[in-house]
Amino acid sequence: GERLSQAAAGGGRRDAMFCKHCDKDVVVDEAGGNTCCTVCGGVIDDAVFSNDPTFLKTATGASQVVGNVVPESGLAPTLSRGPRGQVTLSFQSQDSHEKTLNRGRSEINELADRLSIRPREDIAASAHRLYKLAVQRNFTRGRRTQQVAAACLYTICRQEQKPYMLIDFSDCIQANVYLLGAVFLQLLQLLRLEAHPIISRPIDPSLYIHRFADRMNFGKSMHTVANTALRLVASMKRDWMQTGRRPAGICGAALFIASHMHGFRRKKRDIVGVVHVCEATIKKRLGEFECTPSAQLTTSEFEQWGIQYEKEQALQTSQSTGLTLAGGPSNDLDDIVKLCGGFSGGGGPPPRGGGGGAGGAGDLS
């Protein structure tokens, strides 16, 4: 009761403490740096430091904070004089660990600027968190900083579904795409992400259509050609052309057909320079598309089919049937419908040879 009454009497005093010997109120002497009891004289603490900043007057009369401010990044600003007396502000890291983290941060920011990844700050911050985990587990030893930073940034782009491929990062850092792919797979194994659905499921080719179409100089018709290419990709999904094939080849074939449908006579060499696949891959995808029922349609019939298909997809989304997969959430069905094009319509998987079925394909190619 005596302690409660003393605490109540002390009220709003910030430094109210009690002696462990006589259970009385003590006084904190910030100037002397110690805490002692006012009754028995016992020293409670002799290492009391003030948390308040201290200011000093300079020769010109201006106030200056004593000490250096060290931010979270570990960079301490220091003032130094050059050979001619000029004062320069420099940042020095504390140790080699901080230098490694700062070097990775600068590489990630530079890659994000070169590839025009948006939003840059959020993506770069997430990639740097992965880079910190890689440094903590000694993943950067024996590997180039550029390759580890590119692998971390590509992982975040896959997570956020950004339209960037691994070959874009390899071109940016001038590294072999297979070597960069090996670093990416090793990073996934280190972080236990190889079985994550974001990494394991196939990439939707529709993510890259607008980015590739913007590079092909379609002018004002870019959005029209891109929308047609998106409908072609949806048709290829319904006919199982996406299964087991890279998204760049699907996008290249769709853009080649869409450009000819709208009067742009683009050659296969023009497509190869944009989607980074060989010309033989484009020819195989076009040959496989010839075997599908959509290749028998004219341009107007295909556009009408695309509009009807979009309406059916919107209707399926609005009227949820409540069908769920075993052990999965209710939106797994929507992901499968979006990925493969639905459960109805389309034919069987195209043959591996890619031949035959030439009738009517000239209307779309």
DOKOLSE-911870 format. One record per residue: x negated, y, z of N, C-alpha, C in turn. Coordinates in steps of 0.2 Angstrom, whole numbers. Example, Ala and Ser with C-alpha at 12.3 -4.5 7.8 and 13.67 -1.06 7.14 Angstrom:
  n.c1  n.c2  n.c3 ca.c1 ca.c2 ca.c3  c.c1  c.c2  c.c3
   -66   -28    39   -62   -22    39   -66   -16    39
   -64   -11    35   -68    -5    36   -64     0    39
# end
This chain:
  n.c1  n.c2  n.c3 ca.c1 ca.c2 ca.c3  c.c1  c.c2  c.c3
    -4    -6     0     0     0     0    -4     6     0
   -10     6     4   -14    12     4   -17    13    -3
   -19     8    -7   -22     9   -13   -17    12   -18
   -10    10   -18    -5    12   -22    -4    20   -21
    -4    21   -14    -3    28   -12    -8    33   -15
   -15    30   -14   -20    34   -17   -20    35   -24
   -18    29   -28   -18    30   -35   -12    35   -37
    -6    35   -33    -1    39   -35    -3    46   -33
    -7    47   -28   -10    54   -26   -15    56   -31
   -19    51   -34   -24    53   -39   -20    55   -45
   -14    53   -46   -10    55   -52   -13    54   -59
   -14    59   -62   -17    59   -69   -24    60   -69
   -28    58   -64   -35    59   -64   -38    53   -68
   -42    55   -73   -44    50   -78   -49    45   -75
   -53    47   -70   -59    43   -68   -57    40   -61
   -51    39   -60   -49    36   -53   -52    29   -53
   -57    27   -48   -59    21   -47   -59    19   -39
   -61    13   -37   -60    11   -30   -67     7   -29
   -69     9   -23   -76     5   -20   -74    -2   -19
   -78    -6   -21   -77   -14   -19   -79   -15   -12
   -83   -11    -8   -85   -12    -2   -80    -9     4
   -78    -3     3   -73     0     8   -66     1     5
   -65     0    -1   -59     0    -4   -56     8    -4
   -61    12    -5   -59    19    -5   -60    22   -12
   -58    28   -13   -59    32   -20   -66    34   -21
   -68    33   -27   -75    35   -29   -75    40   -34
   -81    43   -35   -82    49   -39   -87    47   -45
   -85    49   -51   -90    47   -56   -94    54   -58
  -100    53   -57  -104    59   -59  -107    58   -66
  -104    62   -71  -106    61   -78  -113    64   -79
  -114    70   -75  -121    73   -76  -127    69   -74
  -126    66   -68  -131    62   -66  -131    55   -68
  -126    53   -72  -126    46   -75  -125    40   -70
  -121    42   -64  -120    36   -59  -113    37   -56
  -111    32   -53  -104    31   -50  -106    29   -42
  -104    33   -38  -105    32   -31   -99    33   -26
   -98    30   -21   -93    30   -16   -93    36   -12
   -88    40   -11   -88    46    -7   -88    45     1
   -87    38     3   -86    37    10   -92    33    13
   -94    27     9   -99    23    12  -106    25     8
  -105    28     2  -111    30    -1  -114    25    -6
  -110    19    -7  -113    14   -11  -112    16   -18
  -118    14   -22  -118    15   -29  -114    10   -33
  -109    12   -36  -105     7   -40  -108     5   -47
  -111    10   -51  -114    10   -57  -119    15   -58
  -125    13   -61  -130    18   -62  -131    19   -69
  -127    17   -74  -128    18   -81  -122    20   -84
  -120    26   -82  -113    29   -85  -115    34   -91
  -113    32   -97  -114    36  -102  -108    40  -105
  -108    46  -107  -103    50  -109  -101    48  -117
   -95    47  -118   -93    46  -125   -91    52  -129
   -92    58  -126   -90    64  -129   -97    66  -133
   -96    69  -139  -101    71  -143  -104    77  -140
  -111    78  -141  -115    84  -139  -117    88  -144
  -117    95  -143  -119    99  -148  -125   103  -146
  -129   105  -151  -135   109  -149  -135   115  -154
  -138   121  -152  -138   127  -156  -145   126  -160
  -144   127  -167  -150   128  -171  -154   134  -171
  -159   135  -175  -162   142  -175  -158   147  -177
  -154   146  -182  -149   151  -185  -143   152  -181
  -142   148  -175  -136   150  -171  -131   145  -173
  -131   141  -178  -126   136  -179  -126   130  -175
  -120   127  -174  -119   121  -169  -120   115  -173
  -124   110  -171  -126   104  -174  -124    98  -169
  -122    93  -172  -120    87  -168  -127    83  -166
  -128    81  -160  -134    77  -158  -133    70  -160
  -137    67  -164  -137    60  -166  -135    59  -173
  -134    53  -176  -132    51  -182  -126    47  -182
  -122    48  -187  -115    45  -188  -116    39  -192
  -116    33  -190  -117    27  -194  -110    24  -196
  -108    24  -202  -101    21  -204  -101    14  -204
   -95    11  -206   -94     4  -206   -99     0  -210
  -101     4  -216  -105     1  -221  -112     0  -219
  -114     3  -213  -121     2  -211  -126     7  -214
  -123    12  -218  -128    17  -221  -128    23  -216
  -134    25  -214  -135    30  -210  -138    36  -214
  -134    42  -214  -137    48  -217  -143    51  -214
  -148    52  -217  -154    56  -215  -156    61  -219
  -159    67  -216  -161    73  -220  -169    72  -220
  -171    73  -226  -178    73  -228  -180    78  -232
  -187    80  -232  -189    86  -236  -193    83  -242
  -192    86  -248  -196    84  -253  -203    87  -254
  -207    86  -259  -213    88  -260  -214    96  -260
  -208    99  -263  -208   106  -263  -204   110  -258
  -202   106  -253  -199   109  -247  -191   109  -247
  -188   106  -253  -181   105  -253  -179   100  -248
  -173   101  -245  -170    96  -241  -165    92  -245
  -166    85  -244  -161    80  -248  -158    76  -243
  -152    74  -244  -148    69  -240  -149    62  -243
  -151    58  -239  -152    51  -241  -149    46  -236
  -147    40  -239  -144    35  -235  -149    29  -235
  -150    27  -229  -155    21  -228  -151    16  -224
  -151    10  -226  -148     4  -223  -152     2  -217
  -149    -2  -213  -152    -4  -206  -156   -10  -207
  -154   -15  -211  -158   -21  -211  -157   -24  -218
  -160   -30  -219  -159   -33  -226  -152   -36  -227
  -149   -38  -222  -142   -40  -222  -137   -35  -225
  -138   -29  -222  -134   -23  -225  -136   -21  -232
  -142   -22  -233  -144   -21  -240  -141   -25  -245
  -141   -32  -243  -138   -37  -248  -130   -35  -249
  -127   -33  -243  -120   -32  -244  -119   -25  -248
  -123   -20  -247  -122   -14  -251  -124   -15  -258
  -129   -20  -260  -130   -21  -267  -124   -25  -270
  -121   -29  -266  -115   -33  -269  -110   -28  -270
  -108   -23  -265  -103   -19  -266  -104   -14  -273
  -110   -12  -274  -112    -8  -279  -111   -12  -286
  -113   -18  -286  -112   -22  -292  -104   -23  -293
  -100   -25  -288   -93   -26  -289   -90   -19  -292
   -92   -14  -289   -89    -7  -291   -91    -6  -298
   -97    -7  -300   -99    -6  -307   -96   -11  -312
   -95   -17  -310   -91   -22  -315   -84   -19  -315
   -81   -17  -310   -74   -15  -310   -73    -9  -315
   -78    -4  -314   -78     2  -319   -79     0  -326
   -83    -5  -327   -85    -6  -334   -78   -10  -338
   -75   -14  -334   -69   -18  -336   -63   -14  -336
   -63    -8  -332   -57    -4  -331   -52    -8  -328
   -54   -11  -322   -49   -15  -318   -45   -10  -313
   -39   -10  -313   -34    -6  -309   -30   -10  -305
   -28    -8  -299   -31    -3  -295   -38    -5  -293
   -43     0  -294   -50    -2  -293   -52    -3  -286
   -50     2  -282   -52     2  -275   -49    -5  -271
   -43    -7  -272   -40   -13  -269   -44   -19  -271
   -44   -20  -278   -48   -26  -281   -55   -26  -279
   -58   -21  -279   -66   -21  -277   -66   -22  -269
   -62   -20  -265   -62   -21  -258   -61   -28  -257
   -56   -31  -260   -54   -39  -259   -60   -43  -261
   -63   -41  -267   -69   -45  -270   -75   -44  -265
   -76   -38  -262   -82   -38  -257   -81   -42  -251
   -74   -43  -249   -73   -47  -243   -75   -54  -245
   -74   -57  -251   -76   -63  -253   -84   -63  -253
   -87   -58  -255   -94   -58  -256   -97   -58  -249
   -94   -55  -244   -96   -55  -237   -96   -63  -235
   -91   -66  -236   -91   -73  -234   -96   -77  -238
   -98   -76  -244  -103   -79  -248  -110   -78  -244
  -111   -71  -242  -117   -70  -239  -118   -73  -232
  -113   -74  -228  -113   -77  -222  -115   -84  -222
  -113   -87  -228  -114   -94  -229  -120   -96  -233
  -124   -91  -234  -130   -91  -238  -129   -93  -245
  -124   -91  -248  -122   -93  -255  -126   -89  -260
  -129   -83  -258  -132   -79  -262  -140   -81  -263
  -142   -85  -259  -149   -87  -260  -150   -92  -266
  -155   -90  -270  -156   -93  -276  -151   -92  -282
  -147   -87  -281  -142   -85  -286  -143   -77  -287
  -141   -75  -293  -142   -68  -294  -136   -64  -291
  -137   -58  -289  -132   -54  -286  -126   -53  -291
  -128   -51  -297  -123   -50  -302  -118   -56  -303
  -121   -62  -303  -117   -68  -305  -112   -69  -299
  -114   -68  -293  -110   -69  -287  -105   -64  -287
  -107   -58  -288  -102   -52  -288   -96   -53  -293
   -99   -55  -299   -94   -57  -305   -89   -62  -303
   -92   -68  -300   -87   -73  -298   -82   -71  -293
   -84   -67  -288   -80   -65  -283   -74   -60  -286
   -76   -56  -290   -71   -51  -294   -67   -55  -298
   -69   -60  -302   -65   -64  -306   -60   -68  -302
   -62   -71  -296   -57   -74  -292   -51   -70  -289
   -53   -64  -288   -47   -59  -286   -43   -57  -292
   -46   -57  -298   -42   -55  -304   -37   -61  -305
   -40   -67  -304   -35   -73  -305   -30   -73  -300
   -31   -71  -294   -26   -71  -288   -21   -65  -290
   -23   -60  -292   -19   -54  -294   -16   -54  -301
   -17   -60  -305   -15   -61  -312   -17   -55  -316
   -23   -53  -316   -26   -48  -320   -28   -51  -327
   -27   -47  -333   -28   -50  -339   -36   -50  -341
   -40   -53  -337   -47   -53  -338   -49   -61  -338
   -54   -62  -343   -56   -69  -344   -63   -69  -341
   -66   -75  -340   -72   -76  -337   -78   -74  -342
   -76   -75  -349   -81   -72  -354   -81   -65  -354
   -76   -61  -352   -77   -54  -351   -82   -52  -346
   -82   -56  -341   -87   -54  -335   -94   -56  -338
   -95   -62  -341  -101   -64  -344  -104   -59  -349
  -100   -56  -353  -102   -51  -358  -104   -45  -354
  -101   -43  -349  -102   -37  -345  -109   -37  -342
  -111   -43  -339  -117   -44  -335  -123   -47  -340
  -121   -49  -346  -126   -52  -351  -128   -58  -348
  -124   -63  -346  -126   -69  -343  -122   -75  -347
  -124   -81  -347  -121   -87  -350  -115   -88  -347
  -109   -89  -351  -103   -90  -348  -102   -97  -344
  -106  -102  -347  -106  -108  -343  -110  -108  -337
  -115  -104  -336  -119  -103  -330  -114   -99  -325
  -111   -94  -327  -106   -90  -323  -100   -94  -321
   -98   -99  -325   -93  -103  -323   -95  -108  -318
  -101  -110  -318  -104  -115  -313  -104  -111  -306
  -106  -105  -306  -106  -101  -300   -99  -100  -297
   -94   -99  -302   -88   -98  -300   -85  -104  -297
   -86  -110  -300   -84  -116  -297   -87  -118  -290
   -93  -116  -290   -97  -118  -283   -94  -113  -278
   -92  -107  -280   -89  -102  -275   -83  -105  -272
   -79  -107  -277   -72  -110  -275   -73  -116  -270
   -78  -120  -271   -79  -126  -267   -81  -123  -260
   -85  -118  -260   -88  -115  -254   -82  -112  -250
   -77  -109  -253   -72  -106  -249   -66  -110  -249
   -66  -117  -251   -61  -121  -251   -55  -119  -255
   -56  -116  -261   -50  -113  -265   -49  -117  -271
   -53  -123  -272   -52  -126  -278   -45  -130  -279
   -42  -131  -274   -35  -134  -274   -30  -129  -273
   -31  -123  -273   -26  -118  -272   -22  -117  -278
   -15  -116  -277   -11  -115  -283   -13  -110  -288
   -16  -104  -285   -18   -99  -290   -23  -101  -294
   -28  -105  -292   -34  -107  -296   -32  -113  -300
   -28  -118  -297   -28  -124  -300   -22  -124  -306
   -17  -120  -305   -12  -120  -311   -15  -117  -317
   -12  -118  -323   -14  -115  -329   -12  -108  -329
   -17  -104  -333   -16   -97  -334   -10   -96  -339
    -6   -91  -338    -1   -89  -343    -4   -85  -348
    -4   -87  -355    -7   -83  -360    -3   -77  -361
     3   -76  -358     6   -69  -359     3   -64  -356
    -2   -65  -351    -5   -60  -347   -10   -56  -352
   -13   -59  -357   -18   -56  -361   -15   -53  -368
    -9   -54  -369    -6   -52  -376    -7   -44  -377
    -5   -40  -372    -5   -33  -373   -12   -31  -373
   -17   -34  -369   -24   -32  -369   -27   -33  -375
   -26   -39  -378   -29   -41  -385   -26   -36  -391
   -19   -35  -390   -16   -31  -395   -18   -24  -395
   -20   -22  -390   -23   -15  -389   -29   -14  -393
   -33   -19  -394   -40   -19  -397   -39   -20  -404
   -33   -22  -407   -33   -23  -414   -31   -18  -418
   -30   -12  -416   -29    -6  -419   -22    -6  -423
   -17    -8  -420   -10    -8  -423    -7    -1  -423
    -9     4  -420    -7    10  -419     0    11  -415
     5    14  -418    11    15  -415    15     8  -414
    13     3  -419    17    -3  -419    14    -8  -414
    10    -6  -410     6   -11  -405    11   -14  -401
    16   -11  -398    21   -14  -393    25   -18  -397
    27   -17  -403    32   -21  -407    28   -28  -409
    22   -27  -411    18   -33  -412    17   -37  -406
    16   -34  -400    14   -38  -394    21   -41  -392
    26   -38  -392    33   -41  -390    34   -47  -395
    33   -47  -401    34   -53  -406    29   -58  -404
    23   -56  -402    18   -61  -400    20   -65  -393
    23   -61  -389    25   -64  -383    31   -69  -384
    35   -68  -389    40   -72  -391    37   -79  -394
    32   -78  -398    29   -83  -401    25   -88  -395
    22   -84  -390    19   -88  -385    25   -92  -381
    31   -89  -380    36   -92  -377    38   -98  -381
    38   -98  -387    40  -103  -392    35  -109  -391
    29  -107  -391    23  -112  -390    24  -116  -384
    26  -112  -379    27  -115  -372    32  -121  -372
    38  -119  -376    43  -124  -376    42  -130  -380
    37  -129  -384    35  -135  -388    28  -138  -386
    26  -136  -379    21  -140  -376    14  -138  -379
    13  -133  -383     7  -131  -386     2  -128  -381
     4  -126  -375     0  -123  -370    -4  -128  -366
    -1  -134  -365    -3  -139  -361   -10  -142  -364
   -15  -141  -359   -22  -144  -361   -26  -139  -366
   -23  -133  -367   -27  -129  -371   -28  -122  -368
   -34  -119  -370   -36  -113  -367   -31  -107  -369
   -30  -102  -365   -25   -97  -366   -27   -92  -372
   -34   -92  -373   -36   -87  -378   -34   -90  -385
   -35   -96  -386   -33   -99  -393   -25   -98  -394
   -21   -99  -389   -14   -98  -390   -13   -90  -391
   -16   -86  -388   -15   -79  -389   -17   -77  -396
   -23   -80  -398   -26   -78  -405   -21   -80  -410
   -18   -86  -410   -13   -89  -415    -7   -84  -415
    -5   -83  -409     2   -79  -409     0   -72  -411
    -5   -69  -410    -7   -62  -413    -8   -62  -420
   -11   -67  -423   -12   -68  -430    -5   -68  -434
    -1   -73  -431     6   -73  -434    10   -67  -434
    10   -64  -428    14   -58  -426    11   -52  -431
     5   -51  -432     2   -46  -436     5   -47  -443
     5   -53  -446     7   -54  -453    15   -53  -453
    18   -55  -448    26   -54  -448    27   -46  -449
    23   -42  -446    24   -35  -446    20   -31  -451
    17   -35  -456    14   -31  -462     7   -30  -461
     4   -32  -455    -3   -30  -454    -7   -37  -456
   -11   -36  -462   -15   -41  -464   -22   -42  -461
   -21   -45  -455   -27   -46  -451   -30   -53  -453
   -37   -53  -453   -40   -59  -455   -42   -63  -448
   -43   -69  -449   -45   -73  -443   -51   -71  -440
   -56   -68  -444   -62   -65  -441   -60   -59  -436
   -55   -55  -438   -53   -50  -433   -51   -53  -427
   -47   -58  -427   -44   -61  -421   -50   -64  -417
   -55   -67  -420   -60   -70  -416   -64   -65  -412
   -65   -59  -415   -69   -54  -412   -66   -51  -406
   -59   -53  -405   -55   -50  -399   -54   -55  -394
   -52   -61  -396   -50   -66  -391   -56   -70  -389
   -62   -70  -392   -68   -74  -391   -67   -81  -391
   -64   -83  -397   -64   -90  -398   -66   -91  -405
   -68   -97  -407   -71   -98  -414   -65   -99  -419
   -66   -98  -425   -61   -98  -431   -58  -105  -431
   -62  -110  -430   -59  -117  -431   -53  -118  -425
   -54  -115  -419   -49  -115  -414   -42  -112  -416
   -43  -106  -420   -37  -102  -422   -34  -107  -427
   -37  -110  -432   -34  -114  -437   -31  -120  -434
   -34  -123  -429   -30  -129  -426   -24  -127  -422
   -24  -121  -419   -17  -118  -416   -12  -117  -421
   -14  -114  -427    -9  -113  -432    -7  -119  -435
   -11  -124  -436    -9  -130  -438    -4  -134  -434
    -5  -133  -427    -1  -136  -422     6  -132  -422
     6  -126  -423    12  -122  -424    16  -124  -430
    13  -126  -435    17  -128  -441    21  -134  -440
    19  -138  -435    23  -144  -434    29  -143  -429
    30  -137  -427    35  -136  -422    41  -133  -426
    47  -134  -423    54  -132  -426    54  -124  -427
    50  -120  -423    50  -113  -424    47  -111  -430
    42  -115  -433    39  -113  -439    43  -113  -445
    49  -116  -445    54  -117  -450    58  -111  -451
    58  -106  -446    62  -100  -446    59   -95  -450
    64   -90  -453    61   -84  -456    60   -79  -450
    58   -73  -452    56   -68  -448    62   -66  -444
    68   -64  -447    74   -62  -444    77   -67  -440
    77   -74  -442    79   -79  -438    75   -80  -431
    69   -79  -432    65   -80  -426    66   -74  -421
    67   -68  -424    68   -62  -419    75   -63  -416
    80   -66  -419    86   -67  -416    86   -73  -411
    82   -78  -412    80   -83  -408    77   -80  -401
    72   -76  -402    69   -73  -397    73   -69  -392
    78   -65  -395    83   -61  -391    87   -66  -387
    90   -71  -391    94   -76  -387    90   -80  -382
    84   -81  -383    80   -85  -378    79   -80  -372
    78   -74  -373    77   -69  -367    83   -69  -363
    89   -69  -366    96   -68  -363    97   -75  -359
    95   -80  -362    96   -87  -358    91   -87  -352
    85   -84  -352    81   -84  -347    83   -79  -341
    86   -74  -343    89   -69  -338    95   -72  -335
    99   -76  -339   105   -79  -336   103   -85  -331
    97   -88  -332    95   -94  -328    92   -91  -322
    89   -85  -322    86   -82  -316    92   -79  -312
    97   -76  -315   102   -73  -311   107   -79  -307
   108   -84  -311   112   -90  -308   107   -95  -306
   105   -95  -300   101  -100  -297   105  -106  -295
   102  -112  -297   106  -118  -296   104  -121  -290
    99  -119  -286    98  -121  -280    93  -128  -280
    91  -129  -286    87  -135  -287    80  -134  -284
    77  -138  -280    70  -137  -277    66  -143  -278
    60  -142  -278    55  -148  -279    54  -151  -272
    52  -157  -272    50  -161  -266    44  -157  -262
    45  -155  -256    40  -152  -252    38  -145  -255
    42  -141  -259    41  -135  -262    46  -130  -261
    45  -123  -261    50  -118  -260    55  -118  -266
    60  -114  -265    65  -114  -270    63  -110  -277
    58  -106  -276    56  -102  -282    51  -106  -287
    49  -113  -285    45  -117  -289    48  -118  -296
    54  -119  -296    58  -121  -302    57  -115  -307
    58  -109  -304    57  -103  -309    50  -103  -311
    45  -104  -307    38  -104  -310    37  -109  -315
    40  -115  -315    39  -121  -320    43  -119  -326
    49  -116  -326    52  -113  -331    48  -108  -335
    45  -103  -331    41   -98  -334    35  -101  -338
    32  -106  -335    26  -109  -337    27  -113  -343
    32  -118  -343    33  -122  -349    38  -120  -354
    42  -115  -352    47  -113  -357    54  -116  -355
    55  -120  -350    62  -123  -349    62  -130  -350
    67  -133  -348    68  -140  -349    72  -142  -355
    75  -137  -358    79  -139  -364    76  -136  -370
    78  -139  -376    75  -136  -382    68  -138  -384
    66  -137  -390    59  -139  -392    59  -146  -393
    53  -148  -397    52  -154  -398    47  -157  -394
    44  -163  -396    39  -167  -392    32  -163  -393
    27  -165  -390    21  -162  -390    18  -163  -397
    15  -158  -400    12  -158  -407     7  -164  -407
     6  -167  -413     0  -171  -414    -7  -168  -413
   -12  -172  -412   -18  -170  -411   -22  -168  -417
   -19  -171  -423   -23  -169  -429   -21  -162  -431
   -14  -160  -430   -12  -153  -432   -10  -153  -439
    -9  -158  -443    -7  -158  -450     0  -159  -451
     2  -158  -457     9  -159  -459    14  -153  -457
    20  -154  -459    25  -149  -457    24  -142  -460
    22  -142  -467    21  -135  -470    27  -131  -472
    32  -135  -472    38  -131  -475    41  -126  -471
    41  -120  -474    44  -114  -471    39  -110  -466
    33  -113  -465    28  -110  -461    26  -103  -464
    26  -103  -471    24   -97  -474    28   -90  -472
    34   -91  -469    38   -85  -468    35   -82  -462
    31   -85  -457    29   -82  -451    21   -81  -451
    18   -84  -456    10   -83  -456     8   -79  -462
# end
